[in-house]
Amino acid sequence: MSEYENRIFDTLTASEEKFKSAHEIADHLKMVKDKLITQFWNYVADDLKKLVDLNDNEFEVVLDENLFYKNASCSIHLKGNRQAGFIYEHLSGDQWMGLWFDNSLFDMSKINLYREDQKDKITYNCNYLWWLSFKDLHENFSTRDASMMILPNKARDYAKMKADDLFNLAVENKEHLKYIINNCLKDF
């Protein structure tokens, strides 16, 4: 054990009361983190809905029910069309952001031609299979440092910032979304 770990050990085992308190906190920490994550993404979705209502009624906001599913997302889609949209993905893990599409529904040769033609115009342009636009946010709210940003005293401001970022990406790249939906869907 390191010196730091020895001090923690000594502190937490100094009395039965301290050890019981430490155990109680450890037993409830996952629940607290899960609640922080849930509250935060609900704030983001609410702020996105406000932005959509005020600025662009072509969009709708969707927040997955299970935020702890691996690919859980908070997204903006064109109304009535969820085959593609602007999303935050992996809400309780390593977060990504961008213009996502269900590649099983799209003609990838058409998508790839469009990517090449528009590469300088698509924000966060990429060549990933499920993404036209992609940014790794290097943020994971299940970690201690990132979860500090969603504590109750900071969550509302940070949620607004996240909502603004996704909404701005959607507005800047809406024509790309419309293009792939109108021109690149597979004929079934």
N, C-alpha and C positions, 0 to 999 in steps of 0.2 A: 504494500500500500504506500501511496505517496504521503508526504507530510500533510497535505490538504485533506486527503481521504481519512487519515488517522484523526485529524481534528474533528471532522464530521462524525466519524464513528464515536469518538469520545463525547461529543456534544449530545448526540442522539441517544446514547446509552447511559448518560449520566444519572438518569432516574427513570422509574417506571412511567411517570407522567410524560416526560419528554419523548420516550420511546412510543407510548400510546399515541401521542399527538402526531408524531412523524408517520406512524402507521396509518392513522386516520387520513392524513393529508395524502399519502401515497395511494390509498384505496380510492380516493375521490378525484385525483388529478385528471384522469382520462375523461371523466364526466365533465369536469370544469372546462377542459380544453375543447371537448366536443361542443359544449354549449357556446363557448366563445366563437368557434368556427361557424356554427349554425346561425347565431345572432348576426355575425358579421356579414355573411352572404345574403341573409334576408335584408339587411340594410342596403347592400349593393343592389340587389334586385329592386327594392323600393325606389332607390335613387335613379336607377335606369328607367323605371316606369315613369317617373316624373319627367325625366329628360325626353323620353319618347312622347309623352302626352303634350309637352310644351313645344317640341321642335320637329317631330317627324312621325306622323301617324301612319306611315307605311310599315313601321316596325312593330314587333311585339316582343316582350321579354319573357324568357322561360328560365325558371330555376328548378333544377332536378329535385325531386322529393328526397332522395337518399344522397345526402352530400358526402357520404363516406364511401360510396361506390368508387372504384378506382378512376373511372372516367367521368365522374360527376361534373356537371357544367352549369354555368350561369351564362345565358346567351341572349343575343338579339337576332331575330329572324325577320324576314319579310313576312307580313301577315299571311297565314295560311300555308306557309312553305317552310318546313323544318328540315329539308334535305341539306341545307347549307346555311351558315350564319356566322356571326362574329361571337366568339366565345372565350370565356375563361374556362379552362379544363383542369381537372385534378384539384378540386377545391380543397381537399384535405391532404393533398400531397404536394409534389413539385409542380407548381402552376405554370401553365402555358396560356398564351393569348394569341388570337389571330382569326383568320377567315378559314373556317373548317367546312368540309363538305363530306357527305357520305359517298365515298369513292365507288361503292358497289352500284350506285345509281347514275354515275357520270361516265361519259366516254373520256377516258384518260388521254387519248391521243388529242382530242379537242382541247382538253384542259392544258396539256403540255404546250400545244401551239399558242394558246392564249397567254400562258405564263411567259413564254419566250418573247412574244410580241409586246407584252405589257410590263416586262421585268423592271423597268425604271419608274413605273407609275404605281405599282402595288406596294403599299407600306409593308415592310417586313417580308418582301417577296421570298419565296422558298420553293424547293422542289420536293417537298415531303408528300407522301402518298395521300394523306388525308387533309392536307392544308394547302391553300393558295398563299396565305400569309401566316407567318409563325414567329413567335417571340417566346423564348424561355425566360420567365420572369425571375428565376433563381430565388424563389420564395416558397416556403413550405410552413404553413401555420401550425403544423404539429411539432415544429422545433421551438425551442425556448426563445431564441432571439426574434424570430418572425412573429411568434404569438404575442410578443410585447406590443406589436403594432395594432392588435385587435382587442386589447384590454378595454374595458368599458369607457375609460376616460379618453381614449383615442379612436375607438372604432368608428364612430359616426363620421369624423373628418376623413379618415382613411378610406372608408366605404365610398364617400362622395368622390374622392380622388380616383378610386378604382372605376367607379361608374363613369366618370368623365372620360377616363382613358379609353374604355371600351366603346362608349358612345362616339367619341371623336374618331376612333378607328373605323367604326361603322359608317359614319357620315362621309369620311374621306374616301372610303372604298366601296360605297354602296353600288356604284355603277359596275364594279367588278363582280359583285354578288349577283346583280341582275343579269349580267352577261352570261355567267356560267349557268345560271338557272334557265335562262331563255334559250341558250345555244348549245349547251354541253350535256344536258341530260340524255341518257340512253333512250333509244326507242324500244319500248317493250311490246 
